[in-house]
Amino acid sequence: MPALDACALCAKRLARDSDVFMYRGDTPFCSKECRHEQLQLDAVSARQAARRLQRFSAGAESGRAHHGVSVSS
């Protein structure tokens, strides 16, 4: 669980009397902009992971076909 004393993106100290912008329940940010930037970074990472999985799956399927292994049941 992240500490609630600094922004998770820019590491700016969070003042006790200022607003804290939360993301994913327990990740603090100093501003809407920092929270939004993290949200965008997470979206990019998710898309990249999905592409890697898709390439891996496609490679595994072609590998089975190449080795004469039936893909259908």
Distance bins in CASP14 RR format, pairs under 12 A and 6 or more apart:
PFRMAT RR
TARGET T0000
AUTHOR 0000-0000-0000
RMODE 2
METHOD distances of the structure
MODEL  1
1 8 0 0 0 0 0 1 0 0 0 0 0
1 24 0 0 0 0 0 1 0 0 0 0 0
1 25 0 0 0 0 1 0 0 0 0 0 0
1 26 1 0 1 0 0 0 0 0 0 0 0
1 27 0 0 0 0 1 0 0 0 0 0 0
1 28 0 0 0 0 0 1 0 0 0 0 0
2 8 1 0 1 0 0 0 0 0 0 0 0
2 9 0 0 0 0 0 1 0 0 0 0 0
2 11 0 0 0 0 0 1 0 0 0 0 0
2 14 0 0 0 0 0 1 0 0 0 0 0
2 20 0 0 0 0 0 1 0 0 0 0 0
2 22 0 0 0 0 0 1 0 0 0 0 0
2 23 0 0 0 0 1 0 0 0 0 0 0
2 24 0 0 0 0 1 0 0 0 0 0 0
2 25 0 0 0 0 1 0 0 0 0 0 0
2 26 1 0 0 1 0 0 0 0 0 0 0
2 27 1 0 1 0 0 0 0 0 0 0 0
2 28 1 0 0 1 0 0 0 0 0 0 0
2 29 0 0 0 0 0 1 0 0 0 0 0
2 38 0 0 0 0 0 1 0 0 0 0 0
3 11 0 0 0 0 0 1 0 0 0 0 0
3 13 0 0 0 0 0 1 0 0 0 0 0
3 14 0 0 0 0 1 0 0 0 0 0 0
3 20 0 0 0 0 0 1 0 0 0 0 0
3 26 0 0 0 0 0 1 0 0 0 0 0
3 27 0 0 0 0 0 1 0 0 0 0 0
3 28 0 0 0 0 1 0 0 0 0 0 0
4 13 0 0 0 0 0 1 0 0 0 0 0
4 14 1 0 0 1 0 0 0 0 0 0 0
4 15 0 0 0 0 0 1 0 0 0 0 0
4 16 0 0 0 0 0 1 0 0 0 0 0
4 18 0 0 0 0 0 1 0 0 0 0 0
4 20 1 0 0 1 0 0 0 0 0 0 0
4 21 0 0 0 0 0 1 0 0 0 0 0
4 22 0 0 0 0 1 0 0 0 0 0 0
4 25 0 0 0 0 0 1 0 0 0 0 0
4 26 0 0 0 0 1 0 0 0 0 0 0
4 27 0 0 0 0 1 0 0 0 0 0 0
4 28 1 0 1 0 0 0 0 0 0 0 0
4 29 0 0 0 0 0 1 0 0 0 0 0
4 30 0 0 0 0 0 1 0 0 0 0 0
5 11 0 0 0 0 0 1 0 0 0 0 0
5 12 0 0 0 0 0 1 0 0 0 0 0
5 13 1 0 0 1 0 0 0 0 0 0 0
5 14 1 0 1 0 0 0 0 0 0 0 0
5 15 0 0 0 0 1 0 0 0 0 0 0
5 16 0 0 0 0 1 0 0 0 0 0 0
5 18 0 0 0 0 0 1 0 0 0 0 0
5 20 0 0 0 0 1 0 0 0 0 0 0
5 28 0 0 0 0 1 0 0 0 0 0 0
5 30 0 0 0 0 0 1 0 0 0 0 0
6 12 1 0 0 1 0 0 0 0 0 0 0
6 13 1 0 1 0 0 0 0 0 0 0 0
6 14 1 0 0 1 0 0 0 0 0 0 0
6 15 0 0 0 0 0 1 0 0 0 0 0
6 20 0 0 0 0 0 1 0 0 0 0 0
6 27 0 0 0 0 0 1 0 0 0 0 0
6 28 1 0 0 1 0 0 0 0 0 0 0
6 29 0 0 0 0 1 0 0 0 0 0 0
6 30 0 0 0 0 1 0 0 0 0 0 0
6 34 0 0 0 0 0 1 0 0 0 0 0
7 13 0 0 0 0 1 0 0 0 0 0 0
7 14 1 0 0 1 0 0 0 0 0 0 0
7 15 0 0 0 0 0 1 0 0 0 0 0
7 18 0 0 0 0 0 1 0 0 0 0 0
7 19 0 0 0 0 0 1 0 0 0 0 0
7 20 0 0 0 0 1 0 0 0 0 0 0
7 21 0 0 0 0 1 0 0 0 0 0 0
7 22 0 0 0 0 0 1 0 0 0 0 0
7 23 0 0 0 0 0 1 0 0 0 0 0
7 27 0 0 0 0 1 0 0 0 0 0 0
7 28 1 0 0 1 0 0 0 0 0 0 0
7 29 1 0 1 0 0 0 0 0 0 0 0
7 30 1 1 0 0 0 0 0 0 0 0 0
7 31 1 0 0 1 0 0 0 0 0 0 0
7 32 0 0 0 0 0 1 0 0 0 0 0
7 33 0 0 0 0 0 1 0 0 0 0 0
7 34 1 0 1 0 0 0 0 0 0 0 0
7 35 0 0 0 0 1 0 0 0 0 0 0
7 37 0 0 0 0 0 1 0 0 0 0 0
7 38 0 0 0 0 1 0 0 0 0 0 0
8 14 0 0 0 0 1 0 0 0 0 0 0
8 20 0 0 0 0 0 1 0 0 0 0 0
8 21 0 0 0 0 1 0 0 0 0 0 0
8 22 0 0 0 0 1 0 0 0 0 0 0
8 23 1 0 0 1 0 0 0 0 0 0 0
8 24 0 0 0 0 1 0 0 0 0 0 0
8 25 0 0 0 0 0 1 0 0 0 0 0
8 26 0 0 0 0 1 0 0 0 0 0 0
8 27 1 0 1 0 0 0 0 0 0 0 0
8 28 1 0 1 0 0 0 0 0 0 0 0
8 29 1 0 1 0 0 0 0 0 0 0 0
8 30 0 0 0 0 1 0 0 0 0 0 0
8 31 0 0 0 0 0 1 0 0 0 0 0
8 34 1 0 0 1 0 0 0 0 0 0 0
8 35 0 0 0 0 1 0 0 0 0 0 0
8 37 0 0 0 0 0 1 0 0 0 0 0
8 38 1 0 0 1 0 0 0 0 0 0 0
8 39 0 0 0 0 0 1 0 0 0 0 0
8 41 0 0 0 0 0 1 0 0 0 0 0
8 42 0 0 0 0 0 1 0 0 0 0 0
9 21 0 0 0 0 0 1 0 0 0 0 0
9 23 0 0 0 0 1 0 0 0 0 0 0
9 27 0 0 0 0 1 0 0 0 0 0 0
9 28 0 0 0 0 1 0 0 0 0 0 0
9 29 1 0 0 1 0 0 0 0 0 0 0
9 30 0 0 0 0 1 0 0 0 0 0 0
9 31 0 0 0 0 1 0 0 0 0 0 0
9 32 0 0 0 0 0 1 0 0 0 0 0
9 33 0 0 0 0 1 0 0 0 0 0 0
9 34 1 0 1 0 0 0 0 0 0 0 0
9 35 1 0 0 1 0 0 0 0 0 0 0
9 36 0 0 0 0 1 0 0 0 0 0 0
9 37 1 0 0 1 0 0 0 0 0 0 0
9 38 1 0 1 0 0 0 0 0 0 0 0
9 39 0 0 0 0 0 1 0 0 0 0 0
9 40 0 0 0 0 0 1 0 0 0 0 0
9 41 0 0 0 0 1 0 0 0 0 0 0
9 42 0 0 0 0 0 1 0 0 0 0 0
10 21 0 0 0 0 0 1 0 0 0 0 0
10 28 0 0 0 0 0 1 0 0 0 0 0
10 29 0 0 0 0 1 0 0 0 0 0 0
10 30 1 0 0 1 0 0 0 0 0 0 0
10 31 0 0 0 0 1 0 0 0 0 0 0
10 33 0 0 0 0 1 0 0 0 0 0 0
10 34 1 0 1 0 0 0 0 0 0 0 0
10 35 0 0 0 0 0 1 0 0 0 0 0
10 37 0 0 0 0 1 0 0 0 0 0 0
10 38 0 0 0 0 1 0 0 0 0 0 0
11 28 0 0 0 0 0 1 0 0 0 0 0
11 29 0 0 0 0 0 1 0 0 0 0 0
11 30 0 0 0 0 1 0 0 0 0 0 0
11 34 0 0 0 0 1 0 0 0 0 0 0
12 18 0 0 0 0 0 1 0 0 0 0 0
12 20 0 0 0 0 0 1 0 0 0 0 0
12 21 0 0 0 0 0 1 0 0 0 0 0
12 28 0 0 0 0 0 1 0 0 0 0 0
12 29 0 0 0 0 1 0 0 0 0 0 0
12 30 1 0 1 0 0 0 0 0 0 0 0
12 31 0 0 0 0 1 0 0 0 0 0 0
12 33 0 0 0 0 0 1 0 0 0 0 0
12 34 0 0 0 0 1 0 0 0 0 0 0
13 20 0 0 0 0 0 1 0 0 0 0 0
13 28 0 0 0 0 0 1 0 0 0 0 0
13 30 0 0 0 0 1 0 0 0 0 0 0
14 20 1 0 1 0 0 0 0 0 0 0 0
14 21 0 0 0 0 1 0 0 0 0 0 0
14 22 0 0 0 0 0 1 0 0 0 0 0
14 27 0 0 0 0 0 1 0 0 0 0 0
14 28 1 0 0 1 0 0 0 0 0 0 0
14 29 0 0 0 0 1 0 0 0 0 0 0
14 30 1 0 1 0 0 0 0 0 0 0 0
14 31 0 0 0 0 0 1 0 0 0 0 0
14 34 0 0 0 0 0 1 0 0 0 0 0
15 28 0 0 0 0 0 1 0 0 0 0 0
15 30 0 0 0 0 1 0 0 0 0 0 0
18 28 0 0 0 0 0 1 0 0 0 0 0
18 29 0 0 0 0 0 1 0 0 0 0 0
18 30 1 0 0 1 0 0 0 0 0 0 0
18 31 0 0 0 0 1 0 0 0 0 0 0
19 28 0 0 0 0 0 1 0 0 0 0 0
19 29 0 0 0 0 1 0 0 0 0 0 0
19 30 0 0 0 0 1 0 0 0 0 0 0
19 31 0 0 0 0 1 0 0 0 0 0 0
19 32 0 0 0 0 1 0 0 0 0 0 0
19 34 0 0 0 0 0 1 0 0 0 0 0
19 35 0 0 0 0 0 1 0 0 0 0 0
20 26 0 0 0 0 0 1 0 0 0 0 0
20 27 0 0 0 0 0 1 0 0 0 0 0
20 28 1 0 1 0 0 0 0 0 0 0 0
20 29 1 0 0 1 0 0 0 0 0 0 0
20 30 1 0 0 1 0 0 0 0 0 0 0
20 31 0 0 0 0 1 0 0 0 0 0 0
20 32 0 0 0 0 0 1 0 0 0 0 0
20 34 0 0 0 0 0 1 0 0 0 0 0
20 35 0 0 0 0 1 0 0 0 0 0 0
21 27 0 0 0 0 1 0 0 0 0 0 0
21 28 1 0 0 1 0 0 0 0 0 0 0
21 29 1 0 1 0 0 0 0 0 0 0 0
21 30 1 0 0 1 0 0 0 0 0 0 0
21 31 1 0 0 1 0 0 0 0 0 0 0
21 32 1 0 1 0 0 0 0 0 0 0 0
21 33 0 0 0 0 1 0 0 0 0 0 0
21 34 1 0 0 1 0 0 0 0 0 0 0
21 35 1 0 1 0 0 0 0 0 0 0 0
21 36 0 0 0 0 1 0 0 0 0 0 0
21 37 0 0 0 0 0 1 0 0 0 0 0
21 38 0 0 0 0 1 0 0 0 0 0 0
21 39 0 0 0 0 0 1 0 0 0 0 0
22 28 1 0 0 1 0 0 0 0 0 0 0
22 29 1 0 0 1 0 0 0 0 0 0 0
22 30 0 0 0 0 0 1 0 0 0 0 0
22 32 0 0 0 0 0 1 0 0 0 0 0
22 34 0 0 0 0 0 1 0 0 0 0 0
22 35 1 0 0 1 0 0 0 0 0 0 0
22 38 0 0 0 0 0 1 0 0 0 0 0
22 39 0 0 0 0 0 1 0 0 0 0 0
23 29 1 0 0 1 0 0 0 0 0 0 0
23 30 0 0 0 0 0 1 0 0 0 0 0
23 31 0 0 0 0 0 1 0 0 0 0 0
23 32 0 0 0 0 0 1 0 0 0 0 0
23 34 0 0 0 0 1 0 0 0 0 0 0
23 35 1 0 1 0 0 0 0 0 0 0 0
23 36 0 0 0 0 1 0 0 0 0 0 0
23 37 0 0 0 0 0 1 0 0 0 0 0
23 38 1 0 1 0 0 0 0 0 0 0 0
23 39 1 0 0 1 0 0 0 0 0 0 0
23 40 0 0 0 0 0 1 0 0 0 0 0
23 41 0 0 0 0 0 1 0 0 0 0 0
23 42 0 0 0 0 1 0 0 0 0 0 0
24 35 0 0 0 0 1 0 0 0 0 0 0
24 38 0 0 0 0 1 0 0 0 0 0 0
24 39 0 0 0 0 1 0 0 0 0 0 0
24 42 0 0 0 0 1 0 0 0 0 0 0
25 35 0 0 0 0 0 1 0 0 0 0 0
27 34 0 0 0 0 0 1 0 0 0 0 0
27 35 0 0 0 0 1 0 0 0 0 0 0
27 38 1 0 0 1 0 0 0 0 0 0 0
27 39 0 0 0 0 0 1 0 0 0 0 0
27 41 0 0 0 0 0 1 0 0 0 0 0
27 42 0 0 0 0 0 1 0 0 0 0 0
28 34 0 0 0 0 1 0 0 0 0 0 0
28 35 0 0 0 0 1 0 0 0 0 0 0
28 38 0 0 0 0 0 1 0 0 0 0 0
29 35 1 1 0 0 0 0 0 0 0 0 0
29 36 0 0 0 0 1 0 0 0 0 0 0
29 37 0 0 0 0 1 0 0 0 0 0 0
29 38 1 0 0 1 0 0 0 0 0 0 0
29 39 0 0 0 0 1 0 0 0 0 0 0
29 41 0 0 0 0 0 1 0 0 0 0 0
30 37 0 0 0 0 0 1 0 0 0 0 0
30 38 0 0 0 0 0 1 0 0 0 0 0
31 37 0 0 0 0 1 0 0 0 0 0 0
31 38 0 0 0 0 0 1 0 0 0 0 0
32 38 0 0 0 0 0 1 0 0 0 0 0
32 39 0 0 0 0 0 1 0 0 0 0 0
33 39 0 0 0 0 0 1 0 0 0 0 0
33 40 0 0 0 0 0 1 0 0 0 0 0
34 40 0 0 0 0 0 1 0 0 0 0 0
34 41 0 0 0 0 0 1 0 0 0 0 0
35 41 0 0 0 0 0 1 0 0 0 0 0
35 42 0 0 0 0 0 1 0 0 0 0 0
36 42 0 0 0 0 0 1 0 0 0 0 0
36 43 0 0 0 0 0 1 0 0 0 0 0
37 43 0 0 0 0 0 1 0 0 0 0 0
37 44 0 0 0 0 0 1 0 0 0 0 0
38 44 0 0 0 0 0 1 0 0 0 0 0
38 45 0 0 0 0 0 1 0 0 0 0 0
39 45 0 0 0 0 0 1 0 0 0 0 0
39 46 0 0 0 0 0 1 0 0 0 0 0
40 46 0 0 0 0 0 1 0 0 0 0 0
40 47 0 0 0 0 0 1 0 0 0 0 0
41 47 0 0 0 0 0 1 0 0 0 0 0
41 48 0 0 0 0 0 1 0 0 0 0 0
42 48 0 0 0 0 0 1 0 0 0 0 0
42 49 0 0 0 0 0 1 0 0 0 0 0
43 49 0 0 0 0 0 1 0 0 0 0 0
43 50 0 0 0 0 0 1 0 0 0 0 0
44 50 0 0 0 0 0 1 0 0 0 0 0
44 51 0 0 0 0 0 1 0 0 0 0 0
45 51 0 0 0 0 0 1 0 0 0 0 0
45 52 0 0 0 0 0 1 0 0 0 0 0
46 52 0 0 0 0 0 1 0 0 0 0 0
46 53 0 0 0 0 0 1 0 0 0 0 0
47 53 0 0 0 0 0 1 0 0 0 0 0
47 54 0 0 0 0 0 1 0 0 0 0 0
48 54 0 0 0 0 0 1 0 0 0 0 0
48 55 0 0 0 0 0 1 0 0 0 0 0
49 55 0 0 0 0 0 1 0 0 0 0 0
49 56 0 0 0 0 0 1 0 0 0 0 0
50 56 0 0 0 0 0 1 0 0 0 0 0
50 57 0 0 0 0 0 1 0 0 0 0 0
51 57 0 0 0 0 0 1 0 0 0 0 0
51 58 0 0 0 0 0 1 0 0 0 0 0
52 58 0 0 0 0 0 1 0 0 0 0 0
52 59 0 0 0 0 0 1 0 0 0 0 0
53 59 0 0 0 0 0 1 0 0 0 0 0
53 60 0 0 0 0 0 1 0 0 0 0 0
54 60 0 0 0 0 0 1 0 0 0 0 0
54 61 0 0 0 0 0 1 0 0 0 0 0
55 61 0 0 0 0 0 1 0 0 0 0 0
55 62 0 0 0 0 0 1 0 0 0 0 0
56 62 0 0 0 0 0 1 0 0 0 0 0
56 63 0 0 0 0 0 1 0 0 0 0 0
57 63 0 0 0 0 0 1 0 0 0 0 0
57 64 0 0 0 0 0 1 0 0 0 0 0
57 71 0 0 0 0 0 1 0 0 0 0 0
58 64 0 0 0 0 0 1 0 0 0 0 0
58 65 0 0 0 0 0 1 0 0 0 0 0
58 71 0 0 0 0 0 1 0 0 0 0 0
59 65 0 0 0 0 1 0 0 0 0 0 0
59 66 0 0 0 0 1 0 0 0 0 0 0
59 67 0 0 0 0 0 1 0 0 0 0 0
59 71 0 0 0 0 0 1 0 0 0 0 0
60 66 0 0 0 0 0 1 0 0 0 0 0
60 67 0 0 0 0 0 1 0 0 0 0 0
60 69 0 0 0 0 0 1 0 0 0 0 0
60 71 0 0 0 0 1 0 0 0 0 0 0
61 67 0 0 0 0 0 1 0 0 0 0 0
61 68 0 0 0 0 0 1 0 0 0 0 0
61 69 0 0 0 0 1 0 0 0 0 0 0
61 70 0 0 0 0 0 1 0 0 0 0 0
61 71 1 0 0 1 0 0 0 0 0 0 0
61 72 0 0 0 0 0 1 0 0 0 0 0
62 68 0 0 0 0 0 1 0 0 0 0 0
62 69 0 0 0 0 0 1 0 0 0 0 0
62 71 0 0 0 0 1 0 0 0 0 0 0
63 69 1 0 0 1 0 0 0 0 0 0 0
63 71 0 0 0 0 1 0 0 0 0 0 0
64 70 1 0 0 1 0 0 0 0 0 0 0
64 71 1 0 1 0 0 0 0 0 0 0 0
64 72 0 0 0 0 0 1 0 0 0 0 0
65 71 1 0 0 1 0 0 0 0 0 0 0
65 72 0 0 0 0 0 1 0 0 0 0 0
END
